């Protein structure tokens, strides 16, 4: 899983969605900086349809966003 990957590793949209356990729309909104919460996840845009993420950004988002 993502927890064991190095921070500089790049993962797919699907892997990020599974790791964060959020919907497609929520992840798209977070990556596009238009989520209603004002939160954002830095994304690597490969094309209009393909978005990837650095593991470190996903880990940081999870740490800041989830409690318990």
C-alpha positions as CSV (number, residue, x, y, z in Angstrom):
1,X,0.0,0.0,0.0
2,X,1.0,3.6,-0.2
3,X,2.2,3.8,3.4
4,X,5.3,1.7,2.4
5,X,6.2,3.7,-0.7
6,X,8.9,6.4,-0.7
7,X,7.6,9.9,-0.6
8,X,9.0,10.8,-4.0
9,X,7.0,8.0,-5.7
10,X,4.2,9.0,-8.1
11,X,0.9,7.1,-7.9
12,X,-2.2,7.1,-10.1
13,X,-5.5,8.7,-9.5
14,X,-7.1,5.3,-8.7
15,X,-4.4,4.5,-6.1
16,X,-4.8,7.9,-4.5
17,X,-8.6,7.5,-4.4
18,X,-8.3,4.1,-2.7
19,X,-5.7,5.3,-0.2
20,X,-7.8,8.3,0.8
21,X,-11.1,6.5,0.5
22,X,-12.8,9.4,-1.2
23,X,-15.0,9.6,-4.3
24,X,-13.7,10.5,-7.8
25,X,-15.4,13.8,-7.7
26,X,-13.9,14.8,-4.4
27,X,-10.4,13.9,-5.5
28,X,-10.8,15.7,-8.8
29,X,-12.1,18.8,-6.9
30,X,-9.2,18.6,-4.4
31,X,-6.6,18.3,-7.2
32,X,-8.2,21.2,-9.2
33,X,-8.3,23.5,-6.1
34,X,-12.0,23.9,-6.2
35,X,-13.2,21.8,-3.3
36,X,-15.7,23.6,-1.1
37,X,-13.5,23.0,2.1
38,X,-10.7,25.1,0.5
39,X,-8.3,22.1,0.9
40,X,-6.1,21.1,-2.0
41,X,-3.9,18.2,-3.0
42,X,-1.0,19.1,-5.4
43,X,-1.4,17.1,-8.5
44,X,0.7,16.2,-11.6
45,X,-1.4,16.7,-14.7
46,X,-0.3,14.4,-17.4
47,X,-3.2,15.2,-19.7
48,X,-6.8,16.5,-19.3
49,X,-7.8,13.1,-18.3
50,X,-4.8,11.7,-16.4
51,X,-3.8,13.1,-13.0
52,X,-1.1,11.6,-10.7
53,X,0.1,12.4,-7.2
54,X,3.2,12.3,-5.2
55,X,3.0,9.9,-2.2
56,X,4.2,12.6,0.2
57,X,1.3,14.9,-0.8
58,X,-1.2,12.2,-0.2
59,X,0.3,11.3,3.2
60,X,0.4,14.9,4.2
61,X,-3.2,15.4,3.2
62,X,-4.3,12.4,5.1
63,X,-2.4,13.4,8.2
64,X,-3.9,16.9,8.2
65,X,-7.4,15.9,7.3
66,X,-8.2,12.7,9.2
67,X,-8.4,12.4,13.0
68,X,-8.3,9.4,15.2
